[in-house]
Amino acid sequence: MAEEIIPPVKQSAPASNAGAGKKILIVEDDKDILFIFKTKFTGEGFSVVIAQDGEEGANVAEKEKPDLILADILLPKMDGLAMAEKIKKSNNTAKIIFLTNMKDTEYINNIKKSGEFDYLIKSDLRIEDIVDKVKIKLGLK
């Protein structure tokens, strides 16, 4: 009597694994926005670490070595630009995208002058647009 051969069960992949292997640090003091971003990026397959102020963001970046940092500009303890400069001085090679609702031309001009950082106006975009920008910046799209 021949044994019945049972085909192997196929593992289903996550809905999207485009971010697999990439770590993102999200630095945001608004807990609701932080939760939404963390949930979305985790669902997209990214490893996500978080911080709620600029000082914590710099410390987490040093410890975790993320591939990309999404950071608000207006943060408690240390603003986003100061945090980014501190991170860059520590030879961290993470790409940085600033997220802000500010349309303050002085801050935006400082970001543009540096040539190292990108920025997005949160109120102008859907979360899917932010995810797309991150994927492009990391060479995943």
C-alpha positions as CSV (number, residue, x, y, z in Angstrom):
1,M,0.0,0.0,0.0
2,A,1.5,3.3,-1.1
3,E,1.7,6.2,1.4
4,E,-0.3,9.3,0.6
5,I,2.1,12.2,0.0
6,I,0.9,15.4,1.6
7,P,2.1,18.5,-0.2
8,P,4.0,21.0,1.9
9,V,2.0,23.9,3.3
10,K,3.0,27.1,1.7
11,Q,3.9,29.9,4.1
12,S,1.9,33.0,3.2
13,A,4.0,36.2,3.0
14,P,3.0,39.3,4.9
15,A,0.7,41.7,2.9
16,S,3.9,43.6,2.0
17,N,7.5,42.8,2.8
18,A,9.0,45.6,0.9
19,G,10.7,46.9,4.0
20,A,12.1,43.5,5.2
21,G,15.5,43.9,6.7
22,K,15.3,47.7,7.0
23,K,15.1,49.5,10.3
24,I,13.3,52.9,10.7
25,L,13.5,55.2,13.7
26,I,10.4,57.3,14.1
27,V,10.9,60.4,16.3
28,E,7.5,62.0,17.0
29,D,6.1,63.6,20.2
30,D,2.5,63.2,19.1
31,K,1.5,59.7,20.5
32,D,-1.4,59.3,18.0
33,I,0.8,60.0,15.0
34,L,3.6,57.9,16.4
35,F,1.1,54.9,16.8
36,I,-0.2,55.4,13.3
37,F,3.3,55.5,11.7
38,K,4.6,52.6,13.7
39,T,1.6,50.5,12.8
40,K,1.8,51.3,9.1
41,F,5.5,50.8,8.8
42,T,5.5,47.6,10.8
43,G,2.7,46.3,8.5
44,E,4.9,47.2,5.5
45,G,7.6,44.9,6.8
46,F,9.9,47.4,8.4
47,S,11.5,47.0,11.8
48,V,10.5,50.1,13.7
49,V,12.0,51.7,16.8
50,I,10.6,54.9,18.3
51,A,11.5,58.0,20.3
52,Q,9.3,60.8,21.6
53,D,11.8,63.7,21.8
54,G,15.0,64.8,20.0
55,E,17.4,63.8,22.8
56,E,15.9,60.3,23.0
57,G,16.0,60.1,19.2
58,A,19.7,60.8,19.1
59,N,20.3,58.2,21.7
60,V,18.2,55.5,20.0
61,A,19.8,56.3,16.6
62,E,23.2,55.7,18.2
63,K,22.2,52.4,19.8
64,E,19.9,51.0,17.0
65,K,21.7,52.2,13.9
66,P,18.5,52.6,11.8
67,D,18.6,52.7,8.0
68,L,16.3,55.8,8.0
69,I,15.0,58.2,10.5
70,L,11.6,59.9,10.2
71,A,11.5,62.9,12.5
72,D,9.3,65.8,13.4
73,I,11.1,69.1,13.5
74,L,9.5,70.6,16.6
75,L,10.4,68.1,19.3
76,P,10.8,68.5,23.1
77,K,14.3,68.6,24.6
78,M,16.1,69.0,21.3
79,D,14.6,70.0,17.9
80,G,14.8,67.7,14.9
81,L,17.5,69.7,13.1
82,A,19.8,69.7,16.2
83,M,19.1,66.0,16.7
84,A,20.0,65.3,13.0
85,E,23.2,67.2,13.3
86,K,24.2,65.3,16.5
87,I,23.4,62.0,14.7
88,K,25.5,62.9,11.7
89,K,28.4,64.0,13.8
90,S,28.5,60.5,15.4
91,N,29.1,59.0,11.9
92,N,25.7,57.5,11.7
93,T,24.8,57.0,8.0
94,A,21.0,56.9,8.4
95,K,19.0,58.8,5.9
96,I,16.8,61.4,7.5
97,I,13.4,62.6,6.4
98,F,11.7,65.4,8.4
99,L,8.0,65.4,8.9
100,T,6.4,68.6,9.9
101,N,3.2,70.6,9.8
102,M,5.2,73.8,9.8
103,K,5.4,75.7,6.6
104,D,8.1,77.9,8.2
105,T,10.4,78.9,5.3
106,E,13.4,79.4,7.6
107,Y,13.4,75.8,8.8
108,I,12.7,74.4,5.4
109,N,15.5,76.6,3.9
110,N,17.9,75.2,6.5
111,I,16.9,71.7,5.6
112,K,17.3,72.4,1.9
113,K,20.7,74.1,2.4
114,S,22.1,71.1,4.2
115,G,21.5,68.9,1.1
116,E,21.5,65.9,3.4
117,F,17.9,65.8,4.6
118,D,14.5,65.6,3.0
119,Y,11.3,67.0,4.4
120,L,7.6,66.3,4.0
121,I,4.7,68.4,5.1
122,K,2.5,66.0,7.1
123,S,-0.8,67.8,6.4
124,D,-0.1,67.7,2.6
125,L,0.3,63.9,2.4
126,R,-1.4,60.6,3.0
127,I,0.5,58.0,5.0
128,E,0.8,55.9,1.9
129,D,2.7,58.9,0.3
130,I,5.1,58.9,3.3
131,V,5.7,55.2,3.0
132,D,6.4,55.6,-0.7
133,K,8.9,58.3,0.0
134,V,10.7,56.1,2.6
135,K,10.8,53.2,0.2
136,I,12.3,55.4,-2.6
137,K,14.9,56.9,-0.2
138,L,15.9,53.4,0.8
139,G,16.1,52.2,-2.8
140,L,13.2,49.8,-2.3
141,K,11.0,51.3,-5.0
